[in-house]
Structure formats: C-alpha cells, structure tokens
C-alpha cells in the first residue's frame, strides 16, 4: 500500500470544535438564517456548480442572502461555517502522521470549494500533516465522478491496487473500487490503522 487518500468531512474533520455537533445546529439562533431555506435555496441549487469550481462561493452566497437574510453578509456566514466545521479527529490525524513516518504517502481527497480548501490547509494547518490535497473545485469534478479518480490516479502515479481511499460516503467508496482502488467505507469511531490492516504500526502507536 503506497498511497492513502483520506476524505476530510466525516473522516478527518467533523462538526463543531466544542462538541462535534453539526456546524449549522444553532444557525437560526446565532444568525437568524433558517437552515431549511439555506439548504433549498443555496445548497440544493447552487452548490453543485460551486463545489466543482464552475462558480465562486462568495458572489453566489451573497445573492442568496440578499433575499434570505439581508442583514447577514456572505463573509459573516462563511466565517461562521468554516469555524463551526473544524473539529479534527485527533486519532485519525495521529494515524496519518504515523503512516507518513513509515514512508507512505497520504493525501486528502475531498469535495470542497476553493475558499474552504484553503482554510483547511492553511488556517487549520492540515498542510503540515499530509503530502497534499486533491479537491473537487480544483479538479472540476467531484466524487463519485470517475473523472475525479482518474485525475488523482494520474497525479499520484501509484498502481490501483496500491491506492486506498478512506471515505464515509458509500457511493464514493463503490466508485473507487470500480476504478480499481482499495477503499474503506468509514464510520465514526473506526481505527484507521486497523482498517488498513497494519497491525505492526498499530502496536507502535500503543
């Protein structure tokens, strides 16, 4: 196993730093924005183009908030969003560090738009712990589209059977396996080293 690709949301990062709850748990209380309307008017309609890099986040969100919550700026909501979706699973991070120390390459492979991708790598410091990030807005396709996997495979130049994806979305896992990769369908509480079958490394972690 040479290259390990780790999803971010739902694997390495999940929910609010203080309690792990969904990032928008208190959205209406804190910012006065009804979550159901944000989902239907922004995420359902505009997010597909944003997360694949065809449209930028800031102006799209500004347009929606102009009618949904005129008193709230897009910058305010983005700051709230990113801060409240930044709880790092320290056991997963420790496993990533251990894997790289053993000479394995570990990349993040995620569906993200440009602003949060930068926030994750720079502000949250994930770039210090991985070999790089592959994300949908930069690639132009998102998981489980085969073109996402094709792009990553060409970049890492690792034989398919020596490439493994760790992802919490079943469709993404199934697509990776269809592409010839190994893949683990992640659930909260799993042990990354154990899922990779690396018992000797698990013993070193103690």
PyMOL commands that place a pseudoatom at each C-alpha (Angstrom):
pseudoatom trace, name=CA, resn=UNK, resi=1, chain=A, elem=C, hetatm=0, pos=[0.000, 0.000, 0.000]
pseudoatom trace, name=CA, resn=UNK, resi=2, chain=A, elem=C, hetatm=0, pos=[1.746, 3.096, -1.209]
pseudoatom trace, name=CA, resn=UNK, resi=3, chain=A, elem=C, hetatm=0, pos=[-0.752, 5.938, -1.414]
pseudoatom trace, name=CA, resn=UNK, resi=4, chain=A, elem=C, hetatm=0, pos=[-3.587, 6.563, 1.031]
pseudoatom trace, name=CA, resn=UNK, resi=5, chain=A, elem=C, hetatm=0, pos=[-6.310, 9.068, 0.174]
pseudoatom trace, name=CA, resn=UNK, resi=6, chain=A, elem=C, hetatm=0, pos=[-8.292, 10.386, 3.125]
pseudoatom trace, name=CA, resn=UNK, resi=7, chain=A, elem=C, hetatm=0, pos=[-11.623, 12.176, 2.837]
pseudoatom trace, name=CA, resn=UNK, resi=8, chain=A, elem=C, hetatm=0, pos=[-11.992, 15.244, 5.045]
pseudoatom trace, name=CA, resn=UNK, resi=9, chain=A, elem=C, hetatm=0, pos=[-15.605, 15.825, 6.093]
pseudoatom trace, name=CA, resn=UNK, resi=10, chain=A, elem=C, hetatm=0, pos=[-16.884, 12.882, 8.088]
pseudoatom trace, name=CA, resn=UNK, resi=11, chain=A, elem=C, hetatm=0, pos=[-13.450, 11.297, 8.412]
pseudoatom trace, name=CA, resn=UNK, resi=12, chain=A, elem=C, hetatm=0, pos=[-10.729, 13.746, 9.440]
pseudoatom trace, name=CA, resn=UNK, resi=13, chain=A, elem=C, hetatm=0, pos=[-12.968, 16.720, 10.237]
pseudoatom trace, name=CA, resn=UNK, resi=14, chain=A, elem=C, hetatm=0, pos=[-16.481, 16.584, 11.687]
pseudoatom trace, name=CA, resn=UNK, resi=15, chain=A, elem=C, hetatm=0, pos=[-18.644, 19.289, 13.178]
pseudoatom trace, name=CA, resn=UNK, resi=16, chain=A, elem=C, hetatm=0, pos=[-18.157, 21.976, 15.781]
pseudoatom trace, name=CA, resn=UNK, resi=17, chain=A, elem=C, hetatm=0, pos=[-14.883, 22.110, 17.719]
pseudoatom trace, name=CA, resn=UNK, resi=18, chain=A, elem=C, hetatm=0, pos=[-16.590, 22.359, 21.095]
pseudoatom trace, name=CA, resn=UNK, resi=19, chain=A, elem=C, hetatm=0, pos=[-18.949, 19.385, 20.836]
pseudoatom trace, name=CA, resn=UNK, resi=20, chain=A, elem=C, hetatm=0, pos=[-18.838, 17.766, 17.393]
pseudoatom trace, name=CA, resn=UNK, resi=21, chain=A, elem=C, hetatm=0, pos=[-22.433, 18.776, 16.627]
pseudoatom trace, name=CA, resn=UNK, resi=22, chain=A, elem=C, hetatm=0, pos=[-23.431, 19.658, 13.083]
pseudoatom trace, name=CA, resn=UNK, resi=23, chain=A, elem=C, hetatm=0, pos=[-21.984, 23.009, 12.071]
pseudoatom trace, name=CA, resn=UNK, resi=24, chain=A, elem=C, hetatm=0, pos=[-25.412, 24.574, 11.459]
pseudoatom trace, name=CA, resn=UNK, resi=25, chain=A, elem=C, hetatm=0, pos=[-27.053, 23.262, 14.637]
pseudoatom trace, name=CA, resn=UNK, resi=26, chain=A, elem=C, hetatm=0, pos=[-27.608, 26.784, 16.003]
pseudoatom trace, name=CA, resn=UNK, resi=27, chain=A, elem=C, hetatm=0, pos=[-27.595, 28.676, 12.708]
pseudoatom trace, name=CA, resn=UNK, resi=28, chain=A, elem=C, hetatm=0, pos=[-31.043, 30.205, 13.097]
pseudoatom trace, name=CA, resn=UNK, resi=29, chain=A, elem=C, hetatm=0, pos=[-30.426, 31.166, 16.726]
pseudoatom trace, name=CA, resn=UNK, resi=30, chain=A, elem=C, hetatm=0, pos=[-26.996, 32.650, 16.001]
pseudoatom trace, name=CA, resn=UNK, resi=31, chain=A, elem=C, hetatm=0, pos=[-27.516, 34.335, 12.635]
pseudoatom trace, name=CA, resn=UNK, resi=32, chain=A, elem=C, hetatm=0, pos=[-31.262, 34.240, 12.075]
pseudoatom trace, name=CA, resn=UNK, resi=33, chain=A, elem=C, hetatm=0, pos=[-30.972, 32.061, 8.968]
pseudoatom trace, name=CA, resn=UNK, resi=34, chain=A, elem=C, hetatm=0, pos=[-33.450, 29.152, 8.639]
pseudoatom trace, name=CA, resn=UNK, resi=35, chain=A, elem=C, hetatm=0, pos=[-31.418, 26.062, 7.798]
pseudoatom trace, name=CA, resn=UNK, resi=36, chain=A, elem=C, hetatm=0, pos=[-34.143, 24.530, 5.616]
pseudoatom trace, name=CA, resn=UNK, resi=37, chain=A, elem=C, hetatm=0, pos=[-34.197, 27.582, 3.380]
pseudoatom trace, name=CA, resn=UNK, resi=38, chain=A, elem=C, hetatm=0, pos=[-30.405, 27.744, 3.188]
pseudoatom trace, name=CA, resn=UNK, resi=39, chain=A, elem=C, hetatm=0, pos=[-30.430, 24.103, 2.110]
pseudoatom trace, name=CA, resn=UNK, resi=40, chain=A, elem=C, hetatm=0, pos=[-33.129, 24.554, -0.528]
pseudoatom trace, name=CA, resn=UNK, resi=41, chain=A, elem=C, hetatm=0, pos=[-32.124, 27.961, -1.884]
pseudoatom trace, name=CA, resn=UNK, resi=42, chain=A, elem=C, hetatm=0, pos=[-28.351, 27.655, -1.726]
pseudoatom trace, name=CA, resn=UNK, resi=43, chain=A, elem=C, hetatm=0, pos=[-27.013, 24.147, -1.308]
pseudoatom trace, name=CA, resn=UNK, resi=44, chain=A, elem=C, hetatm=0, pos=[-29.575, 22.335, -3.464]
pseudoatom trace, name=CA, resn=UNK, resi=45, chain=A, elem=C, hetatm=0, pos=[-29.483, 24.840, -6.320]
pseudoatom trace, name=CA, resn=UNK, resi=46, chain=A, elem=C, hetatm=0, pos=[-26.050, 26.445, -6.332]
pseudoatom trace, name=CA, resn=UNK, resi=47, chain=A, elem=C, hetatm=0, pos=[-23.643, 24.171, -4.506]
pseudoatom trace, name=CA, resn=UNK, resi=48, chain=A, elem=C, hetatm=0, pos=[-23.035, 21.675, -7.363]
pseudoatom trace, name=CA, resn=UNK, resi=49, chain=A, elem=C, hetatm=0, pos=[-21.533, 24.416, -9.547]
pseudoatom trace, name=CA, resn=UNK, resi=50, chain=A, elem=C, hetatm=0, pos=[-19.536, 25.881, -6.656]
pseudoatom trace, name=CA, resn=UNK, resi=51, chain=A, elem=C, hetatm=0, pos=[-18.030, 22.623, -5.432]
pseudoatom trace, name=CA, resn=UNK, resi=52, chain=A, elem=C, hetatm=0, pos=[-16.854, 21.745, -8.950]
pseudoatom trace, name=CA, resn=UNK, resi=53, chain=A, elem=C, hetatm=0, pos=[-15.230, 25.137, -9.465]
pseudoatom trace, name=CA, resn=UNK, resi=54, chain=A, elem=C, hetatm=0, pos=[-17.631, 26.450, -12.104]
pseudoatom trace, name=CA, resn=UNK, resi=55, chain=A, elem=C, hetatm=0, pos=[-18.884, 29.291, -9.911]
pseudoatom trace, name=CA, resn=UNK, resi=56, chain=A, elem=C, hetatm=0, pos=[-17.279, 31.101, -6.939]
pseudoatom trace, name=CA, resn=UNK, resi=57, chain=A, elem=C, hetatm=0, pos=[-18.717, 30.791, -3.464]
pseudoatom trace, name=CA, resn=UNK, resi=58, chain=A, elem=C, hetatm=0, pos=[-18.782, 34.432, -2.359]
pseudoatom trace, name=CA, resn=UNK, resi=59, chain=A, elem=C, hetatm=0, pos=[-20.991, 36.051, -5.044]
pseudoatom trace, name=CA, resn=UNK, resi=60, chain=A, elem=C, hetatm=0, pos=[-23.339, 33.062, -5.163]
pseudoatom trace, name=CA, resn=UNK, resi=61, chain=A, elem=C, hetatm=0, pos=[-23.870, 33.161, -1.411]
pseudoatom trace, name=CA, resn=UNK, resi=62, chain=A, elem=C, hetatm=0, pos=[-24.230, 36.961, -1.479]
pseudoatom trace, name=CA, resn=UNK, resi=63, chain=A, elem=C, hetatm=0, pos=[-27.098, 36.684, -3.974]
pseudoatom trace, name=CA, resn=UNK, resi=64, chain=A, elem=C, hetatm=0, pos=[-28.953, 34.134, -1.855]
pseudoatom trace, name=CA, resn=UNK, resi=65, chain=A, elem=C, hetatm=0, pos=[-28.521, 36.062, 1.394]
pseudoatom trace, name=CA, resn=UNK, resi=66, chain=A, elem=C, hetatm=0, pos=[-29.826, 39.250, -0.205]
pseudoatom trace, name=CA, resn=UNK, resi=67, chain=A, elem=C, hetatm=0, pos=[-33.323, 37.746, -0.005]
pseudoatom trace, name=CA, resn=UNK, resi=68, chain=A, elem=C, hetatm=0, pos=[-32.850, 35.083, 2.650]
pseudoatom trace, name=CA, resn=UNK, resi=69, chain=A, elem=C, hetatm=0, pos=[-31.095, 37.152, 5.334]
pseudoatom trace, name=CA, resn=UNK, resi=70, chain=A, elem=C, hetatm=0, pos=[-30.264, 40.698, 4.129]
pseudoatom trace, name=CA, resn=UNK, resi=71, chain=A, elem=C, hetatm=0, pos=[-28.662, 41.674, 7.432]
pseudoatom trace, name=CA, resn=UNK, resi=72, chain=A, elem=C, hetatm=0, pos=[-26.083, 38.873, 7.215]
pseudoatom trace, name=CA, resn=UNK, resi=73, chain=A, elem=C, hetatm=0, pos=[-23.110, 39.252, 4.885]
pseudoatom trace, name=CA, resn=UNK, resi=74, chain=A, elem=C, hetatm=0, pos=[-21.719, 36.316, 2.958]
pseudoatom trace, name=CA, resn=UNK, resi=75, chain=A, elem=C, hetatm=0, pos=[-18.398, 36.852, 4.725]
pseudoatom trace, name=CA, resn=UNK, resi=76, chain=A, elem=C, hetatm=0, pos=[-20.093, 36.524, 8.118]
pseudoatom trace, name=CA, resn=UNK, resi=77, chain=A, elem=C, hetatm=0, pos=[-21.796, 33.273, 7.174]
pseudoatom trace, name=CA, resn=UNK, resi=78, chain=A, elem=C, hetatm=0, pos=[-18.634, 31.841, 5.621]
pseudoatom trace, name=CA, resn=UNK, resi=79, chain=A, elem=C, hetatm=0, pos=[-16.643, 32.623, 8.753]
pseudoatom trace, name=CA, resn=UNK, resi=80, chain=A, elem=C, hetatm=0, pos=[-19.350, 31.024, 10.899]
pseudoatom trace, name=CA, resn=UNK, resi=81, chain=A, elem=C, hetatm=0, pos=[-19.476, 27.982, 8.609]
pseudoatom trace, name=CA, resn=UNK, resi=82, chain=A, elem=C, hetatm=0, pos=[-15.740, 27.353, 8.480]
pseudoatom trace, name=CA, resn=UNK, resi=83, chain=A, elem=C, hetatm=0, pos=[-15.189, 27.849, 12.214]
pseudoatom trace, name=CA, resn=UNK, resi=84, chain=A, elem=C, hetatm=0, pos=[-18.071, 25.558, 13.097]
pseudoatom trace, name=CA, resn=UNK, resi=85, chain=A, elem=C, hetatm=0, pos=[-16.929, 22.767, 10.808]
pseudoatom trace, name=CA, resn=UNK, resi=86, chain=A, elem=C, hetatm=0, pos=[-13.369, 22.398, 12.037]
pseudoatom trace, name=CA, resn=UNK, resi=87, chain=A, elem=C, hetatm=0, pos=[-13.284, 19.658, 14.672]
pseudoatom trace, name=CA, resn=UNK, resi=88, chain=A, elem=C, hetatm=0, pos=[-10.290, 17.469, 13.819]
pseudoatom trace, name=CA, resn=UNK, resi=89, chain=A, elem=C, hetatm=0, pos=[-10.394, 13.800, 14.768]
pseudoatom trace, name=CA, resn=UNK, resi=90, chain=A, elem=C, hetatm=0, pos=[-7.083, 13.603, 16.594]
pseudoatom trace, name=CA, resn=UNK, resi=91, chain=A, elem=C, hetatm=0, pos=[-6.847, 9.820, 16.349]
pseudoatom trace, name=CA, resn=UNK, resi=92, chain=A, elem=C, hetatm=0, pos=[-7.178, 9.974, 12.566]
pseudoatom trace, name=CA, resn=UNK, resi=93, chain=A, elem=C, hetatm=0, pos=[-4.598, 12.747, 12.403]
pseudoatom trace, name=CA, resn=UNK, resi=94, chain=A, elem=C, hetatm=0, pos=[-2.194, 10.763, 14.592]
pseudoatom trace, name=CA, resn=UNK, resi=95, chain=A, elem=C, hetatm=0, pos=[-2.610, 7.761, 12.298]
pseudoatom trace, name=CA, resn=UNK, resi=96, chain=A, elem=C, hetatm=0, pos=[-1.858, 9.927, 9.244]
pseudoatom trace, name=CA, resn=UNK, resi=97, chain=A, elem=C, hetatm=0, pos=[1.325, 11.193, 10.888]
pseudoatom trace, name=CA, resn=UNK, resi=98, chain=A, elem=C, hetatm=0, pos=[2.376, 7.618, 11.736]
pseudoatom trace, name=CA, resn=UNK, resi=99, chain=A, elem=C, hetatm=0, pos=[1.680, 6.383, 8.214]
pseudoatom trace, name=CA, resn=UNK, resi=100, chain=A, elem=C, hetatm=0, pos=[3.850, 9.090, 6.693]
pseudoatom trace, name=CA, resn=UNK, resi=101, chain=A, elem=C, hetatm=0, pos=[6.652, 8.357, 9.126]
pseudoatom trace, name=CA, resn=UNK, resi=102, chain=A, elem=C, hetatm=0, pos=[6.570, 4.793, 7.805]
pseudoatom trace, name=CA, resn=UNK, resi=103, chain=A, elem=C, hetatm=0, pos=[7.140, 6.104, 4.297]
pseudoatom trace, name=CA, resn=UNK, resi=104, chain=A, elem=C, hetatm=0, pos=[3.577, 6.003, 2.986]
pseudoatom trace, name=CA, resn=UNK, resi=105, chain=A, elem=C, hetatm=0, pos=[2.142, 8.926, 1.083]
pseudoatom trace, name=CA, resn=UNK, resi=106, chain=A, elem=C, hetatm=0, pos=[-1.085, 10.365, 2.478]
pseudoatom trace, name=CA, resn=UNK, resi=107, chain=A, elem=C, hetatm=0, pos=[-3.202, 12.844, 0.555]
pseudoatom trace, name=CA, resn=UNK, resi=108, chain=A, elem=C, hetatm=0, pos=[-6.552, 14.444, 1.284]
pseudoatom trace, name=CA, resn=UNK, resi=109, chain=A, elem=C, hetatm=0, pos=[-9.168, 13.665, -1.387]
pseudoatom trace, name=CA, resn=UNK, resi=110, chain=A, elem=C, hetatm=0, pos=[-12.285, 15.715, -0.863]
pseudoatom trace, name=CA, resn=UNK, resi=111, chain=A, elem=C, hetatm=0, pos=[-15.252, 17.532, -2.333]
pseudoatom trace, name=CA, resn=UNK, resi=112, chain=A, elem=C, hetatm=0, pos=[-14.530, 21.186, -1.469]
pseudoatom trace, name=CA, resn=UNK, resi=113, chain=A, elem=C, hetatm=0, pos=[-14.769, 24.641, -2.953]
pseudoatom trace, name=CA, resn=UNK, resi=114, chain=A, elem=C, hetatm=0, pos=[-11.691, 26.867, -3.123]
pseudoatom trace, name=CA, resn=UNK, resi=115, chain=A, elem=C, hetatm=0, pos=[-12.142, 29.026, -0.021]
pseudoatom trace, name=CA, resn=UNK, resi=116, chain=A, elem=C, hetatm=0, pos=[-12.664, 26.197, 2.432]
pseudoatom trace, name=CA, resn=UNK, resi=117, chain=A, elem=C, hetatm=0, pos=[-9.917, 24.129, 0.836]
pseudoatom trace, name=CA, resn=UNK, resi=118, chain=A, elem=C, hetatm=0, pos=[-7.528, 26.977, 1.593]
pseudoatom trace, name=CA, resn=UNK, resi=119, chain=A, elem=C, hetatm=0, pos=[-8.939, 27.367, 5.103]
pseudoatom trace, name=CA, resn=UNK, resi=120, chain=A, elem=C, hetatm=0, pos=[-8.470, 23.673, 5.845]
pseudoatom trace, name=CA, resn=UNK, resi=121, chain=A, elem=C, hetatm=0, pos=[-4.907, 23.588, 4.631]
pseudoatom trace, name=CA, resn=UNK, resi=122, chain=A, elem=C, hetatm=0, pos=[-3.669, 26.995, 5.799]
pseudoatom trace, name=CA, resn=UNK, resi=123, chain=A, elem=C, hetatm=0, pos=[-5.779, 28.166, 8.742]
pseudoatom trace, name=CA, resn=UNK, resi=124, chain=A, elem=C, hetatm=0, pos=[-6.314, 24.711, 10.237]
pseudoatom trace, name=CA, resn=UNK, resi=125, chain=A, elem=C, hetatm=0, pos=[-2.797, 23.624, 9.355]
pseudoatom trace, name=CA, resn=UNK, resi=126, chain=A, elem=C, hetatm=0, pos=[-3.628, 20.343, 7.643]
pseudoatom trace, name=CA, resn=UNK, resi=127, chain=A, elem=C, hetatm=0, pos=[-0.953, 21.011, 5.040]
pseudoatom trace, name=CA, resn=UNK, resi=128, chain=A, elem=C, hetatm=0, pos=[1.673, 20.261, 7.702]
pseudoatom trace, name=CA, resn=UNK, resi=129, chain=A, elem=C, hetatm=0, pos=[0.485, 16.682, 8.065]
pseudoatom trace, name=CA, resn=UNK, resi=130, chain=A, elem=C, hetatm=0, pos=[-0.206, 15.428, 4.536]
pseudoatom trace, name=CA, resn=UNK, resi=131, chain=A, elem=C, hetatm=0, pos=[1.529, 15.190, 1.180]
pseudoatom trace, name=CA, resn=UNK, resi=132, chain=A, elem=C, hetatm=0, pos=[-1.116, 17.344, -0.495]
pseudoatom trace, name=CA, resn=UNK, resi=133, chain=A, elem=C, hetatm=0, pos=[-4.798, 17.755, -1.243]
pseudoatom trace, name=CA, resn=UNK, resi=134, chain=A, elem=C, hetatm=0, pos=[-6.968, 16.832, -4.208]
pseudoatom trace, name=CA, resn=UNK, resi=135, chain=A, elem=C, hetatm=0, pos=[-10.266, 18.670, -4.161]
pseudoatom trace, name=CA, resn=UNK, resi=136, chain=A, elem=C, hetatm=0, pos=[-13.227, 18.907, -6.491]
pseudoatom trace, name=CA, resn=UNK, resi=137, chain=A, elem=C, hetatm=0, pos=[-13.253, 22.631, -7.282]
pseudoatom trace, name=CA, resn=UNK, resi=138, chain=A, elem=C, hetatm=0, pos=[-9.642, 22.449, -8.452]
pseudoatom trace, name=CA, resn=UNK, resi=139, chain=A, elem=C, hetatm=0, pos=[-10.218, 19.264, -10.461]
pseudoatom trace, name=CA, resn=UNK, resi=140, chain=A, elem=C, hetatm=0, pos=[-13.569, 20.233, -11.968]
pseudoatom trace, name=CA, resn=UNK, resi=141, chain=A, elem=C, hetatm=0, pos=[-15.261, 17.016, -10.908]
pseudoatom trace, name=CA, resn=UNK, resi=142, chain=A, elem=C, hetatm=0, pos=[-16.393, 15.671, -7.550]
pseudoatom trace, name=CA, resn=UNK, resi=143, chain=A, elem=C, hetatm=0, pos=[-16.540, 12.213, -6.082]
pseudoatom trace, name=CA, resn=UNK, resi=144, chain=A, elem=C, hetatm=0, pos=[-18.022, 9.824, -7.123]
pseudoatom trace, name=CA, resn=UNK, resi=145, chain=A, elem=C, hetatm=0, pos=[-17.454, 11.019, -10.715]
pseudoatom trace, name=CA, resn=UNK, resi=146, chain=A, elem=C, hetatm=0, pos=[-14.885, 8.758, -12.359]
pseudoatom trace, name=CA, resn=UNK, resi=147, chain=A, elem=C, hetatm=0, pos=[-13.004, 11.800, -13.666]
pseudoatom trace, name=CA, resn=UNK, resi=148, chain=A, elem=C, hetatm=0, pos=[-12.130, 12.748, -10.085]
pseudoatom trace, name=CA, resn=UNK, resi=149, chain=A, elem=C, hetatm=0, pos=[-10.452, 9.367, -9.561]
pseudoatom trace, name=CA, resn=UNK, resi=150, chain=A, elem=C, hetatm=0, pos=[-8.799, 9.479, -12.964]
pseudoatom trace, name=CA, resn=UNK, resi=151, chain=A, elem=C, hetatm=0, pos=[-7.252, 12.865, -12.185]
pseudoatom trace, name=CA, resn=UNK, resi=152, chain=A, elem=C, hetatm=0, pos=[-5.931, 11.727, -8.799]
pseudoatom trace, name=CA, resn=UNK, resi=153, chain=A, elem=C, hetatm=0, pos=[-4.565, 8.477, -10.211]
pseudoatom trace, name=CA, resn=UNK, resi=154, chain=A, elem=C, hetatm=0, pos=[-2.604, 10.341, -12.883]
pseudoatom trace, name=CA, resn=UNK, resi=155, chain=A, elem=C, hetatm=0, pos=[-1.208, 12.717, -10.260]
pseudoatom trace, name=CA, resn=UNK, resi=156, chain=A, elem=C, hetatm=0, pos=[-0.083, 10.142, -7.687]
pseudoatom trace, name=CA, resn=UNK, resi=157, chain=A, elem=C, hetatm=0, pos=[1.162, 7.580, -10.245]
pseudoatom trace, name=CA, resn=UNK, resi=158, chain=A, elem=C, hetatm=0, pos=[0.506, 4.675, -7.903]
pseudoatom trace, name=CA, resn=UNK, resi=159, chain=A, elem=C, hetatm=0, pos=[-0.762, 1.270, -9.129]
pseudoatom trace, name=CA, resn=UNK, resi=160, chain=A, elem=C, hetatm=0, pos=[-4.506, 0.996, -8.414]
pseudoatom trace, name=CA, resn=UNK, resi=161, chain=A, elem=C, hetatm=0, pos=[-4.103, -1.951, -6.052]
pseudoatom trace, name=CA, resn=UNK, resi=162, chain=A, elem=C, hetatm=0, pos=[-1.645, 0.087, -4.003]
pseudoatom trace, name=CA, resn=UNK, resi=163, chain=A, elem=C, hetatm=0, pos=[-4.009, 3.033, -3.694]
pseudoatom trace, name=CA, resn=UNK, resi=164, chain=A, elem=C, hetatm=0, pos=[-6.680, 3.159, -0.991]
pseudoatom trace, name=CA, resn=UNK, resi=165, chain=A, elem=C, hetatm=0, pos=[-9.461, 5.670, -0.342]
pseudoatom trace, name=CA, resn=UNK, resi=166, chain=A, elem=C, hetatm=0, pos=[-10.891, 6.247, 3.127]
pseudoatom trace, name=CA, resn=UNK, resi=167, chain=A, elem=C, hetatm=0, pos=[-14.347, 7.815, 2.767]
pseudoatom trace, name=CA, resn=UNK, resi=168, chain=A, elem=C, hetatm=0, pos=[-17.595, 7.977, 4.739]
pseudoatom trace, name=CA, resn=UNK, resi=169, chain=A, elem=C, hetatm=0, pos=[-19.842, 8.111, 1.653]
pseudoatom trace, name=CA, resn=UNK, resi=170, chain=A, elem=C, hetatm=0, pos=[-20.722, 4.707, 0.233]
pseudoatom trace, name=CA, resn=UNK, resi=171, chain=A, elem=C, hetatm=0, pos=[-21.100, 5.956, -3.345]
pseudoatom trace, name=CA, resn=UNK, resi=172, chain=A, elem=C, hetatm=0, pos=[-17.566, 7.344, -3.254]
pseudoatom trace, name=CA, resn=UNK, resi=173, chain=A, elem=C, hetatm=0, pos=[-16.228, 4.065, -1.904]
pseudoatom trace, name=CA, resn=UNK, resi=174, chain=A, elem=C, hetatm=0, pos=[-18.016, 1.997, -4.525]
pseudoatom trace, name=CA, resn=UNK, resi=175, chain=A, elem=C, hetatm=0, pos=[-16.741, 4.255, -7.307]
pseudoatom trace, name=CA, resn=UNK, resi=176, chain=A, elem=C, hetatm=0, pos=[-13.186, 3.927, -6.020]
pseudoatom trace, name=CA, resn=UNK, resi=177, chain=A, elem=C, hetatm=0, pos=[-13.443, 0.138, -6.012]
pseudoatom trace, name=CA, resn=UNK, resi=178, chain=A, elem=C, hetatm=0, pos=[-14.896, 0.177, -9.516]
pseudoatom trace, name=CA, resn=UNK, resi=179, chain=A, elem=C, hetatm=0, pos=[-11.886, 2.242, -10.559]
pseudoatom trace, name=CA, resn=UNK, resi=180, chain=A, elem=C, hetatm=0, pos=[-9.604, -0.463, -9.197]
pseudoatom trace, name=CA, resn=UNK, resi=181, chain=A, elem=C, hetatm=0, pos=[-8.582, 1.095, -5.916]
pseudoatom trace, name=CA, resn=UNK, resi=182, chain=A, elem=C, hetatm=0, pos=[-8.948, -0.368, -2.480]
pseudoatom trace, name=CA, resn=UNK, resi=183, chain=A, elem=C, hetatm=0, pos=[-11.427, 1.554, -0.354]
pseudoatom trace, name=CA, resn=UNK, resi=184, chain=A, elem=C, hetatm=0, pos=[-12.690, 1.656, 3.220]
pseudoatom trace, name=CA, resn=UNK, resi=185, chain=A, elem=C, hetatm=0, pos=[-16.229, 2.801, 3.991]
pseudoatom trace, name=CA, resn=UNK, resi=186, chain=A, elem=C, hetatm=0, pos=[-15.551, 4.875, 7.089]
pseudoatom trace, name=CA, resn=UNK, resi=187, chain=A, elem=C, hetatm=0, pos=[-17.773, 5.138, 10.145]
pseudoatom trace, name=CA, resn=UNK, resi=188, chain=A, elem=C, hetatm=0, pos=[-17.198, 7.294, 13.209]
pseudoatom trace, name=CA, resn=UNK, resi=189, chain=A, elem=C, hetatm=0, pos=[-15.117, 5.513, 15.813]
pseudoatom trace, name=CA, resn=UNK, resi=190, chain=A, elem=C, hetatm=0, pos=[-13.148, 3.350, 13.400]
pseudoatom trace, name=CA, resn=UNK, resi=191, chain=A, elem=C, hetatm=0, pos=[-9.402, 2.988, 13.810]
pseudoatom trace, name=CA, resn=UNK, resi=192, chain=A, elem=C, hetatm=0, pos=[-7.577, 3.991, 10.633]
pseudoatom trace, name=CA, resn=UNK, resi=193, chain=A, elem=C, hetatm=0, pos=[-4.515, 1.817, 11.167]
pseudoatom trace, name=CA, resn=UNK, resi=194, chain=A, elem=C, hetatm=0, pos=[-6.692, -1.182, 11.976]
pseudoatom trace, name=CA, resn=UNK, resi=195, chain=A, elem=C, hetatm=0, pos=[-8.835, -0.619, 8.878]
pseudoatom trace, name=CA, resn=UNK, resi=196, chain=A, elem=C, hetatm=0, pos=[-5.702, -0.613, 6.748]
pseudoatom trace, name=CA, resn=UNK, resi=197, chain=A, elem=C, hetatm=0, pos=[-4.608, -3.921, 8.275]
pseudoatom trace, name=CA, resn=UNK, resi=198, chain=A, elem=C, hetatm=0, pos=[-1.329, -2.508, 9.560]
pseudoatom trace, name=CA, resn=UNK, resi=199, chain=A, elem=C, hetatm=0, pos=[-1.125, -4.313, 12.894]
pseudoatom trace, name=CA, resn=UNK, resi=200, chain=A, elem=C, hetatm=0, pos=[2.578, -3.731, 13.389]
pseudoatom trace, name=CA, resn=UNK, resi=201, chain=A, elem=C, hetatm=0, pos=[2.099, 0.013, 13.067]
pseudoatom trace, name=CA, resn=UNK, resi=202, chain=A, elem=C, hetatm=0, pos=[-0.882, -0.165, 15.458]
pseudoatom trace, name=CA, resn=UNK, resi=203, chain=A, elem=C, hetatm=0, pos=[1.401, -1.745, 18.044]
pseudoatom trace, name=CA, resn=UNK, resi=204, chain=A, elem=C, hetatm=0, pos=[3.848, 1.142, 17.666]
pseudoatom trace, name=CA, resn=UNK, resi=205, chain=A, elem=C, hetatm=0, pos=[1.055, 3.642, 18.307]
pseudoatom trace, name=CA, resn=UNK, resi=206, chain=A, elem=C, hetatm=0, pos=[0.320, 1.798, 21.523]
for i in range(1, 206): cmd.bond("trace and resi %d" % i, "trace and resi %d" % (i + 1))
show_as sticks, trace
zoom trace
